[in-house]
Amino acid sequence: MRLDSFTVGYSLLEDRLLLQAVGDGDTQSFWITRRAALMIADGIQKALTEQHLKFGSHSVAPEHVSDLLAFKHNAATEKNPPKSGAVQSWVKTPPILLYQIGYATENADDCVINLTDSNGQGHGYRLKSEMLHALLNLIQTQCDQAGWGLRLLTPAVTGLVVQSVH
């Protein structure tokens, strides 16, 4: 299913994030726990790295891939900043609790994200890598607002370089 849009909000009552994904005119809601937020972030970053290594420019040395991804992340989040809005209070089906998250890179532009609940029911969404960056940024923003203290962007994606002088 093609992912058209997504919204993420924090539920104080549930102490979870609510991800609402809209694809092909259908809305599906997912509860995201702290652990699931970390799994999503890890998977997105691995998928983006894999996508670059498989389909990206080979003129970038492997040791500079993290810098390139940091640049792409910053560009994507500037182009697609979190927009104000609200998650829908009514949906056809109640939110499902994410149990497993999978990713597949298909080409230089597209990735597939598979969200699976504890009953093994899965929902697959095709989206551009730019949207993966925006989703990661939106989840990080909501984790910050929830006060969870999670850092979803690893140093490889944030562009943080740690150096020491001896």
C-alpha positions, 0 to 999 in steps of 0.5 A: 500500500502506498503511504499518503500521509502519517500523523503522530501524537502522544497520548498521556492516558496511554503513555504511548505515541499514536501513529495514524497512517493513511494509505490508499484512502484507508487509515490505520492506527498503531500504538508506539511504545518507547521500545517500538520507537527505538525499533522504528528508529533503528530500522529506518536508519538501517534501511536508509544506510542499506538503500544508499549502499545498494543503490546510491552513488558509489563515489561516496566513500563508505566512511562518509555515508553517515555524513551523507545520510545526516545531510539527507536527513536535515534536508528532508526534515527542513522540506517536511517539518512537523505540521500542527494537526491532530490525530483523528479521535475516531477511526474505523478500527482501534489502534493496534500495538506494534510488535514487529517492524520490518523494512525492505529497500526496493530501489534508490527512492522507495522503501517498504515499512511493514508494521505487524501486531502481536497477532501477526497481522501486518500492514505494509506501506511503500514510501520515499526515503525522504518520508522515512526521514520525516517520519523519524523526525516526527516520532523524535519530536513526539518522544521529546514532547512526551518527556521520554528522554529518547534519542532516536537519531544515532550519531551516524545520522545526526552527523555528530562526529566525536574526535579526540586529540592525543 
